C-alpha cells in the first residue's frame, strides 16, 4: 500500500493516523518532493477510475494562473491535464491511497478512507 501525502494537509495526517491504527504496512510518498511521472499518474488514474480533472485542485494559485477551469475536458485534452499535474504536483488532490489489491482512492472523505481499511 502506498499513500501520496502533503505533510501539511490535515486530511493526509488523518489518513496516516487511521492506517497506523489499523496496523497496516504502507509506504509514504511525499509527492511534492517526489512528483509522479506522467506514466505513474496515468496508472493511478486508471486504478482510481477517474480523469485528471477529477483529481485537480483548481483553487491552487498555479491552476488559476494556467486558467485550468476553462480547459477542455475529454480524451483530446487528457494529456494536457496529466502533463500539468506532473509539472505542478501541488495540483494533485490528496491523500491518494493505492492498496496492494489494486484498489485506489482519493481518501478525502471518511467513507473513501474506510474503503482501504480492513473490515
BELJOJO-V205067 format. One record per pair of residues at least 6 apart in sequence whose C-alpha atoms are under 8 Angstrom apart, sorted by the first residue. I is the first residue (numbers start at 1). J is the second residue. If there is no record, write none. Layout:
i = [I:I]
j = [J:J]
This chain:
i = [1:1:1:1:1:1:1:2:2:2:2:2:2:2:3:3:3:3:3:3:3:3:4:4:4:4:4:4:4:4:5:5:5:5:5:5:5:5:6:6:6:6:6:6:7:7:11:11:11:11:12:12:15:15:15:19:19:19:22:22:31:32:32:35:35:36:36:37:38:38:38:41:41:42:44:44:45:45:47:47:47:47:48:48:48:48:51:52:52:52:52:53:53:55:55:55:56:56:56:56:57:57:57:57:57:58:58:58:58:60:60:62:62:63:63:71:85:85:93:94:94:94:95:95:95:96:96:96:96:97:97:97:97:97:98:98:99:103:104:105:105:105:106:106:107]
j = [25:26:27:97:98:99:100:26:27:28:29:97:98:99:26:27:28:29:95:96:97:98:28:29:30:31:94:95:96:97:12:28:29:30:31:94:95:96:12:30:31:32:94:95:13:30:94:95:107:108:94:95:95:107:113:25:26:117:117:118:89:89:90:86:89:86:89:86:82:83:86:82:86:82:98:104:51:52:98:102:103:104:103:104:105:106:78:78:81:82:85:73:81:92:93:106:85:91:92:93:63:90:91:92:93:64:68:69:91:90:91:88:91:69:91:77:91:92:106:106:107:108:106:107:108:104:105:106:107:104:105:106:107:116:104:105:116:116:116:112:113:116:112:113:113]
